[in-house]
Amino acid sequence: MSLTNIALWLVGAALVAIGYTRARGPWSRYRALKEQEANVARYEAWRGGLRTADDGPTGASLLMAEFRRQAQVAGAIALVGIVLIFLGFYLN
């Protein structure tokens, strides 16, 4: 076990923690908006379809795309951390 291994483990663990904390908030808001949009779609279907397909994107759909992008970036950060942890075990 060398100093390089320990450094890779620490940096990897830090990146996993940072990625997790950054992804948790946007992902929960994304899921809440998705559930709300599904509820609105059920209500509009019950009322006879008030919204048409060519109305364009809604503010909620744009916000969902932004939350999904933020969660994906944070997930990529966590993935890099996992790779660094495994690289720390691989390099002996």
N, C-alpha and C positions, 0 to 999 in steps of 0.2 A: 504494500500500500504506500504509494508515494504522494507527494504534495499535489501532483497533477490530478490524481484520482479524487482526492478530497475536494479540491477546487471545483472539479467538474460536478461532483455530487452536490456541493453547496449551491453552485450557480444553477444547476438543474432544478434543485428543490425550490429555490427562490423563484425561478421562472414558472414552475408549476403552480406555486402559490399565487403569484401575481396574475397568471392567466386565469386561474379559477375565480379569484375575487373580481377580476374585470369582466368575466363572462356571466357571472351569476345574476347581476342586476339586469342587463339588457335581455338576457334569455327569459327571465321571469316576466318582464314587461312585454316581450314578444308573445309569449304564450297567453298572457291575459288579453292582449289585443286580438289575437287569433280566435280565442273563445268568444270575445265580444262580437267580432265580425261574423262568426258562425251564427251567433244568436240573432243578429240583425238580419242575416240572410234567411234564417228560418221564419222570422217575423214577416219579412217582405214576401216570402213565398206564401205565407198564410194570408196576407192581405191582397195577394194577387200580383205580386212582382212590381214594385214601384220603381225599381232601378233597372235600367237596361244595361246591356253589356258594353255599349259604346259610350257610356258616360265618362269614361276615363278613370284614372286612378283616384282613389279617395285619399284623404290625408292620413287615415289609419293605415292604408296599405303602404304608403310611402314611409311612414314611421316604422312599420313592421320590417320593411326592407332594411332600414337603417339599423334597427336593433339586431337583426339577423347578421348584418355585416360586422357590427361591433362584437357580437358573440363569436363570429368566425375568426376575427383577428385575435381575440383573447384565447380562443382554442388553439390557434396556431402557435401562440406564445407558449402555452402549456405543453404543446406537442414538442416544441424545440427543447423545453426543459426535460421532458421524458427521454428524448434522444440523448441529451447530455448526461443524464443519469446512467443510461445504459452504456454510453461511451466511457464513462468513468469506470464501470465494471469491466469493460472490454480491454481497456488499456492497463496492462499490468506491468 
